[in-house]
Amino acid sequence: MAGQDVALEHLLAAVEQAPPVESSAVIGRILAEQLGASDVCFMLTDFAGDSVWRLPAEARFGEGKNDREELSGSLYDQVISSQQVRVTDSPGPSGGFDPGYRVVAPVTNRGDAIGVLELTMRERPGDRQLRHVAQAAHAMAYIVVANRRFTDLYEWGRRSMPVSLAAEIQHNLLPDALSCEAVQATIAGNLEPSGDIAGDTFDYSLDERSLHISITDAMGHDVPAAMLATLLVGALRNARRARADLAAQARAADRAVTDFGQDATATGQLLRIDLTTGRALFVNAGHPWPLRLRDGRVTVIEPGIDPPFGAPNPHGHRVQDFDLAPGDRVVLLTDGMSERNTNALDLPALIADGSGLHPREAVRSMTHALNRVTGGDLLDDATVICLDWHGPGPGPGPGSGQHTP
């Protein structure tokens, strides 16, 4: 283990000295030297989680864009879903690898599946070597998170197609990581945009004592909807970061949409969970009810519904208690998941059938099912959040980053 620690220290120091766009190439070269590996590369998952893009050994903008592989049914999909290192026979030169053994490890940070690290070794790796690969892949996750602040390379690689201005705005409103693991809870979200963007957003944040979650749906389409969503998310984040309570966050959102939304409205749900006690508070501003999986049974949670943000509401938005018990899975969604062309989508059955999936895989499964029943022709943005509540604890906790369903 001492040798591995020294190797990891050497790896991080080498990455720190390299330009941000070359971090994956640096790791590849070091692993090749330390393990006698070849064809070492980092593969980045796209925004939808449907494909992976192979970063060139020497990353260059504008090249390698078509070096993309579909995830469904692939070895990469198995590694991301299981969060386990896999070893298979390498197909040899005709398959793009040298003869030997193909090793694929998950690159994941606190439950956020960033991609995979892939390499080929001439001899089957032993347990010590596999631990070294897993350690390097885990370090790679932190390296990507740190370096993507300085370059568009990773953002560019996550996009499988060009995006509109409205989509760019909408995408930038989402949290940096779409999934997060903590001791008390695991959360994951996914947004499937319609063709003309309809203003859906979601957000979450962990602080010392609380988990904050919001899901919103701004009125309209295209850039006006994205701008209204920007106003709404900005107001909620500003109030949350000022340590405002849930009632004050709702007032801030309502006031922002009323004052600057040009007579538009937005629906939304706000959820705040005390991580030390498990007490949950909830605001519903004209939004579809969430679903809860408890003891194998899916039910609709039916809190009182107040008017959307920006609509006349003389009494303000109520802060309600939200029934939450350890072991619960809660699914929040926007109305795009229940539009008229999604009637064949049986969400309660999907939630029950996917009870063993990590929330990251559960939201992906629901989004795939939505696209199947609609043929990909969404009439509205469709957003889904999956929250697994494990139970109260002393603090947010680090999360394992390597959750195995």
C-alpha positions in Angstrom: 0.0 0.0 0.0 2.9 2.4 0.7 4.0 2.0 -2.9 0.5 2.8 -4.1 0.3 5.9 -2.0 3.6 7.2 -3.4 2.4 6.5 -6.9 -0.8 8.4 -6.3 1.1 11.4 -4.9 3.3 11.3 -8.0 0.2 11.2 -10.2 -1.4 14.2 -8.6 1.8 16.2 -8.7 2.2 15.5 -12.4 -1.4 16.5 -13.2 -1.0 19.7 -11.3 2.0 20.7 -13.5 0.2 19.9 -16.7 -2.4 22.1 -18.6 -6.0 21.3 -17.6 -6.8 19.8 -21.1 -4.0 17.3 -20.7 -4.9 15.8 -17.3 -6.3 12.5 -18.8 -3.2 12.1 -21.0 -0.9 12.6 -18.0 -2.7 9.9 -16.0 -2.5 7.6 -19.1 1.2 8.0 -19.4 1.8 7.4 -15.7 -0.4 4.3 -15.5 1.3 3.0 -18.6 4.7 3.4 -16.9 3.6 2.0 -13.5 1.5 -0.9 -14.7 3.0 -1.7 -18.2 -0.4 -0.8 -19.6 -1.3 0.4 -23.1 -4.3 2.2 -24.7 -5.0 4.1 -21.5 -7.8 6.6 -21.9 -10.5 8.4 -20.0 -14.0 8.1 -21.4 -16.5 10.9 -20.4 -20.2 10.3 -20.1 -22.5 12.6 -22.1 -25.0 14.9 -20.4 -27.9 12.4 -20.9 -25.8 9.4 -19.7 -26.4 7.6 -23.0 -22.9 7.5 -24.5 -19.3 8.0 -23.6 -16.7 10.0 -25.5 -13.1 8.8 -25.6 -10.7 11.7 -24.9 -7.7 11.5 -27.3 -4.4 10.4 -25.7 -3.3 14.0 -26.4 -6.5 16.0 -26.0 -7.1 18.4 -28.9 -10.2 20.5 -29.5 -12.0 19.7 -32.8 -10.6 16.2 -33.1 -11.9 12.9 -31.9 -15.5 14.2 -31.7 -16.8 11.1 -33.4 -15.0 8.8 -31.1 -18.2 8.2 -29.2 -19.8 4.9 -28.1 -23.3 4.1 -27.0 -23.6 3.0 -23.4 -26.6 0.7 -23.6 -25.6 -2.9 -23.1 -21.9 -2.1 -23.2 -19.1 -3.0 -20.8 -18.9 0.7 -19.9 -22.6 0.6 -19.0 -22.0 -2.4 -16.7 -19.1 -0.6 -15.0 -21.0 2.6 -14.4 -24.1 0.8 -13.2 -22.2 -1.5 -10.8 -19.4 0.9 -9.9 -17.1 -2.0 -10.0 -13.8 -2.6 -11.9 -14.2 -5.1 -14.7 -11.6 -7.2 -16.5 -12.2 -8.9 -19.9 -10.1 -10.3 -22.7 -8.9 -7.6 -25.0 -10.1 -8.1 -28.6 -6.6 -7.3 -30.0 -5.6 -4.9 -32.9 -8.8 -5.5 -35.0 -10.9 -4.3 -32.1 -8.7 -1.3 -31.4 -6.7 -2.8 -28.5 -3.4 -4.6 -28.1 -3.8 -8.3 -27.2 -4.1 -8.9 -23.5 -6.7 -7.9 -20.8 -9.0 -4.9 -20.9 -9.5 -3.2 -17.6 -12.4 -0.7 -17.1 -12.8 1.3 -13.9 -15.6 3.8 -12.8 -14.6 7.4 -12.6 -17.1 8.7 -10.0 -17.2 11.5 -7.4 -19.7 11.3 -4.6 -22.1 9.3 -6.7 -21.7 11.4 -9.8 -20.7 9.0 -12.6 -18.3 11.1 -14.6 -17.0 8.4 -16.9 -14.7 5.4 -17.0 -10.9 4.8 -17.1 -9.9 2.1 -19.6 -6.6 0.4 -20.2 -5.1 -2.8 -21.6 -2.6 -5.0 -19.8 -0.6 -7.9 -21.4 -1.0 -10.0 -18.3 -4.1 -10.5 -16.2 -3.9 -7.9 -13.3 -3.7 -9.1 -9.7 -5.7 -7.6 -6.8 -2.9 -5.1 -6.0 -2.9 -3.8 -9.6 -6.6 -3.6 -9.7 -6.6 -1.6 -6.5 -4.1 0.7 -8.1 -6.3 1.2 -11.1 -9.4 1.9 -9.0 -7.4 4.4 -6.9 -6.2 6.2 -10.1 -9.8 6.2 -11.4 -11.1 7.7 -8.2 -8.3 10.3 -8.3 -9.3 11.0 -11.9 -12.8 12.0 -10.8 -11.4 14.7 -8.5 -9.0 15.8 -11.2 -11.8 16.3 -13.7 -14.0 18.1 -11.2 -11.0 20.5 -10.5 -9.9 21.0 -14.1 -13.2 21.5 -15.8 -13.4 24.9 -14.2 -10.6 26.0 -16.5 -11.5 24.6 -19.9 -14.5 23.7 -22.1 -13.0 20.4 -23.0 -15.1 18.3 -20.6 -18.3 20.3 -21.2 -17.7 19.9 -25.0 -17.2 16.2 -24.6 -20.5 15.8 -22.7 -22.5 17.1 -25.6 -23.6 14.6 -28.2 -25.2 17.3 -30.4 -25.3 21.1 -30.7 -27.5 23.0 -28.3 -29.6 26.1 -28.7 -29.2 29.3 -26.7 -32.2 28.4 -24.6 -30.7 24.9 -23.9 -27.3 26.5 -23.0 -29.0 28.8 -20.4 -31.1 25.9 -19.1 -28.1 23.6 -18.8 -26.1 26.2 -16.9 -28.9 26.5 -14.3 -28.5 22.8 -13.2 -26.2 21.7 -10.4 -22.7 20.8 -11.5 -23.2 17.2 -10.4 -26.5 15.5 -11.2 -26.1 12.9 -8.5 -24.7 13.1 -4.9 -24.2 10.6 -2.1 -24.1 11.4 1.6 -24.5 9.4 4.7 -28.1 10.3 5.2 -29.3 10.5 1.6 -28.6 9.9 -2.1 -30.0 12.2 -4.7 -30.0 12.2 -8.5 -31.8 14.2 -11.1 -32.3 14.3 -14.8 -33.8 16.8 -17.2 -35.0 15.7 -20.7 -35.6 18.9 -22.7 -38.3 19.2 -25.3 -37.4 20.5 -28.7 -38.1 24.2 -27.9 -37.1 24.1 -24.2 -39.9 24.8 -21.7 -38.1 26.1 -18.6 -37.6 23.1 -16.3 -34.9 23.2 -13.7 -33.9 21.4 -10.5 -31.3 22.1 -7.8 -30.0 20.7 -4.6 -27.5 21.6 -1.9 -26.1 20.1 1.3 -25.0 22.2 4.2 -24.0 21.3 7.8 -27.5 20.4 8.9 -29.8 20.4 5.8 -30.5 19.0 2.4 -32.2 21.5 0.1 -34.0 20.3 -3.0 -36.0 22.4 -5.6 -37.7 21.5 -8.8 -39.3 24.2 -10.9 -41.1 24.6 -14.2 -41.2 28.1 -15.7 -44.1 29.1 -18.0 -43.5 29.4 -21.7 -40.9 28.0 -24.2 -37.5 28.8 -25.6 -35.4 31.7 -24.5 -38.2 33.5 -22.6 -38.8 30.4 -20.5 -35.1 29.9 -19.9 -34.8 33.6 -18.8 -37.7 33.1 -16.4 -36.1 30.0 -15.1 -32.9 31.9 -14.5 -34.7 34.5 -12.5 -36.4 31.8 -10.4 -33.3 29.7 -9.7 -31.3 32.8 -9.0 -33.8 34.0 -6.4 -33.9 30.5 -4.7 -30.2 30.2 -4.6 -29.7 33.7 -3.3 -32.2 33.1 -0.5 -30.8 29.7 0.3 -27.2 31.0 0.4 -28.3 33.8 2.8 -29.4 31.0 5.2 -33.1 31.9 4.7 -35.7 29.4 5.9 -38.0 27.6 3.5 -40.8 30.2 3.8 -38.4 33.0 3.0 -37.0 31.1 0.0 -40.5 30.7 -1.3 -41.2 34.4 -0.8 -38.0 35.3 -2.6 -39.0 33.1 -5.6 -42.5 34.5 -5.7 -41.3 38.1 -5.4 -38.7 37.7 -8.2 -41.3 36.2 -10.6 -43.9 38.8 -9.6 -41.6 41.8 -10.0 -39.6 40.8 -13.0 -41.4 37.9 -14.7 -43.6 40.1 -17.0 -46.8 38.5 -15.8 -45.5 35.0 -16.3 -45.7 32.3 -13.6 -43.7 29.2 -12.5 -44.6 26.1 -10.6 -42.3 24.6 -8.1 -41.6 22.4 -5.1 -39.1 23.2 -2.3 -38.0 20.5 0.1 -35.7 21.0 3.1 -34.6 18.0 5.2 -32.9 18.3 8.6 -30.0 15.8 8.3 -29.7 15.4 12.1 -33.4 14.7 12.9 -34.9 13.7 9.6 -37.6 16.3 9.8 -38.7 17.4 6.3 -40.5 20.6 5.3 -42.2 21.2 2.0 -43.6 24.0 -0.2 -45.8 23.2 -3.2 -46.4 26.1 -5.6 -48.9 24.7 -8.1 -46.7 21.7 -8.9 -47.5 18.0 -9.6 -47.5 15.8 -6.5 -44.5 13.6 -5.8 -44.5 9.8 -5.4 -43.1 7.8 -2.6 -41.9 4.2 -2.5 -42.1 2.7 1.0 -42.1 -1.0 1.8 -42.5 -1.9 -1.8 -45.6 0.2 -2.4 -45.8 3.4 -4.4 -48.2 6.1 -3.3 -48.9 9.7 -4.2 -47.9 12.3 -1.6 -50.7 14.9 -1.5 -49.8 18.0 0.3 -51.8 21.2 0.0 -51.1 23.1 -3.2 -50.6 26.8 -3.2 -50.6 29.0 -6.4 -47.6 29.1 -8.7 -44.8 31.6 -8.1 -45.9 34.9 -9.6 -49.6 34.2 -9.3 -51.9 36.1 -6.9 -51.4 34.6 -3.5 -52.5 36.9 -0.6 -51.7 34.4 2.1 -48.3 33.3 0.9 -46.9 29.8 0.4 -47.5 27.3 3.3 -44.6 25.4 4.8 -45.9 21.9 5.3 -44.5 18.8 7.1 -43.4 16.1 4.7 -43.7 12.5 5.9 -40.2 10.9 5.4 -38.9 7.7 7.0 -35.6 5.9 6.6 -35.7 3.6 3.6 -38.1 5.9 1.7 -37.5 6.6 -2.0 -39.2 9.9 -3.1 -39.6 10.9 -6.7 -40.3 14.5 -7.6 -41.2 15.4 -11.2 -42.5 18.0 -13.6 -45.6 17.7 -15.7 -43.6 16.8 -18.7 -43.5 13.3 -17.2 -47.3 13.1 -17.5 -48.2 15.0 -20.7 -50.9 13.6 -23.0 -48.5 11.6 -25.1 -47.0 9.9 -22.0 -50.1 8.0 -20.9 -48.4 4.7 -21.6 -45.7 5.6 -19.0 -46.6 3.7 -15.8 -44.4 5.7 -13.3 -45.5 3.9 -10.2 -44.6 0.5 -11.8 -41.3 1.9 -13.0 -40.4 3.2 -9.5 -41.4 -0.1 -7.9 -39.5 -2.2 -10.5 -36.4 0.0 -10.1 -36.3 -0.1 -6.3 -32.9 -1.8 -6.3 -31.3 0.7 -8.7 -29.1 3.5 -7.5 -31.0 6.8 -7.8 -28.7 7.8 -10.7 -29.7 4.7 -12.6 -33.4 5.0 -11.6 -33.8 8.5 -13.1 -31.9 7.3 -16.2 -34.3 4.3 -16.5 -37.4 6.6 -16.2 -36.1 9.0 -18.8 -35.4 6.1 -21.2 -38.9 4.8 -20.7 -40.3 8.2 -21.4 -38.4 8.4 -24.7 -39.7 5.0 -25.6 -43.4 5.8 -25.1 -43.1 9.2 -26.8 -40.7 8.2 -29.6 -38.5 11.0 -28.3 -41.2 13.6 -29.3 -41.6 15.4 -26.0 -44.3 18.1 -25.8 -42.7 19.6 -22.7 -39.5 19.4 -20.7 -39.5 16.3 -18.4 -37.6 16.4 -15.2 -37.3 13.8 -12.5 -35.5 13.7 -9.1 -35.0 10.6 -7.1 -34.2 10.9 -3.4 -33.2 7.9 -1.2 -33.5 8.8 2.4 -31.2 6.6 4.6 -31.9 8.2 7.9 -30.6 11.1 10.1 -27.0 11.3 11.1 -24.4 13.6 12.7 -23.6 15.6 9.5 -23.6 15.5 5.7 -20.7 12.9 5.6 -18.4 12.4 2.7 -20.4 9.7 0.8 -18.6 6.8 -0.6 -18.6 7.8 -4.2 -18.6 4.2 -5.1 -22.2 3.1 -4.3 -23.0 -0.4 -5.4 -26.8 -1.0 -6.0 
